[in-house]
Amino acid sequence: MTFAMIDGSHDYTERVVVDFDNMTIDNGGGAVALTGTSLNDFLTDMNGANGFNAAAFSFSNGVLEFTATGAAVGVAMAQDATNPSDRGGRGFSHFFGLNDLLTASGPSHHETGFTATSLHALAAGGTTTLQLRGLHGEVAAEFDLTVANINVRGNDFQAVLDELNDVSALGAVMTFSMDANGQIVATPNAQYDDYRLTVTDDTTNRGSTGV
């Protein structure tokens, strides 16, 4: 992925190329290793000696921003034509909403790019109430998914799946899994094919994102 600052003639004033396969960053002085695998590590590298001369990236309340710091300078991003960046089936700028023409108060997609071993990072004290409802509104199962009970099992998304799949909870009527793009998938058992999972209440929060 190429990140750049450009002038009024659309010429580069600065350019940084990130190779997520080889975990390197290059601002024209030669490729060097990224310092870590977290988003915070990425921001540190992009705003540091091996990235842009001035801080151009920031992250707050779950929102990533890429901002020009000089006068009469804009920003641009370009995918590699043969080996584009990919998280959850989307490129970097698409995943983080850096090229949005329209915005919304909720997520536009649920392919998170997480795996079962990724930390769930749910704030303590939250609860999500889930119901499996039939065509006529009948409730086949209802379950309070609490962060407290998840954390008894572990601190990753596998713990979330294990709590959902427990036979004393929703596991008796459906199966939960995580697909290759990091989306949680709920599959009803055969006798509940016409039923749908609904969320009637949700006080959970991932970090301080409000999501």
Salt bridges, closest charged atoms under 4 A:
GLU111 OE1 - ARG90 NH1 2.77
GLU163 OE1 - ARG153 NE 2.54
ASP166 OD2 - ARG153 NH2 2.61
